[in-house]
Each structure stands twice: as structure tokens, then as C-alpha cells.
Amino acid sequence: MELVSYGAVFTPTEKEIQVDFPDVPEAFTQGQTMDEAIENAKLGLAIVINDKLGHFEPAPAATPIDQLKTAFPDREVRLIEVDLEKY
């Protein structure tokens, strides 16, 4: 098991919930519901981190979740954890 965790910022719009990872900006995604957005976030995060590691790049450092909540007070911020071996 190879777990990684990064904070994600969830932004609702009229049509979807957008998900951004401040520490991994290329892992952005979206979903129609919060559950779908979280699942898509897990997949996107795993793909990007696995790609970086596969190219011998280090995984970016994760900002503590409390700092992200302070930086984005008007949005929902959640910790997304994935097992890289599952993807």
C-alpha cells in the first residue's frame, strides 16, 4: 500500500462541483455530485502522482489541511487520500 494525501478545494458552480489541488494543479477535476467529485479527485490525484513518480519526479509536498482551510475560507476543503497501488 502506498498512500498519499493532499488537500482538495471544492467549488460548486451551477452545473458541477469543481475540484482543485493547490499542491498538484494538474490533478483538477469535477463531478455532478460531491460523491462523484470526490471519486474523480481520487482518480485524478492518483494518475498525476503515479505519472510523476513514473518519470522519476518527486511527489510535491502537501500543504497542511489547516493552512488550506485558512487560505480558502469560503470553499469546502477536504483531505483526499489514495492508495497509488490501486490505480
N, C-alpha and C positions, 0 to 999 in steps of 0.2 A: 504494500500500500504506500502510495506517495501522495500525501495530502498537501494541497496548497490552499491558502485563504487570502482573499482580497476583498476590500470594501467596494460595494457597488452602490451607485446613486440611481434611484428610480424616479423618473419624471413622467407623470401622467399627461397625455395630450388628449385631444378629442377622439382620436382613433386608436390609440395604443398606449402602452407604457414603455417608455424608452429606458434603456439601461446603459449606464456608462461606468467604466472602471477608471478612476483618475490615475491609478498606477499602471494600468495596462490599456491605454486608449484605443488600441486596435481591436479590443475584445468587445466593442459596443454591440448591442443587440436590442431587441424589443419583444413584446408579446401583447396579445389581446387582453389577457388577464394577468394578475400578479403571479399566479402559479406558473403560467406559461412563460412569463418574463424571467422568473427565477430559473426555470429549467433551461431556457435558451441562454441565460447568463452562465450557467454551469458549463454548458457545451462550448460556448464561445471562449470562455476563460481557459478551459482545458485545451482546446485547439491551439490557441495562441501560445500558451505556456509550453505545450509539447513541441510546437514548431520552433520556438526559441531554443529550447534545450536540445532539440534535434540538430540545430545549426550551431551548437556549442556556445550559444549566448547565455549569459546568466539570466535567471528569472529576476524581474525587477523587485526591489524591496517593497514591502507592503506598508502603507501608512496605517498607523493605529486607527481603529474604527472610531474612537472618540474624537480624534482630530478631524476625520471626515465629517462626522456629525456636526461639529462646530463650523466647519467650512461650508456646509450645505444645510443650514438650519431649516430651510423651507421645503426640503425634499426628504423622502424616505431613504435612509442609508442602511444597508444590511450587509453582513459579512457573508460572502459566498465561498463555500468550501467544496473542493472537488478532489476526487482521487484520480490522479492523472493516469493511473493504470487502467481505469475503466473506459478511457476514451482513446 
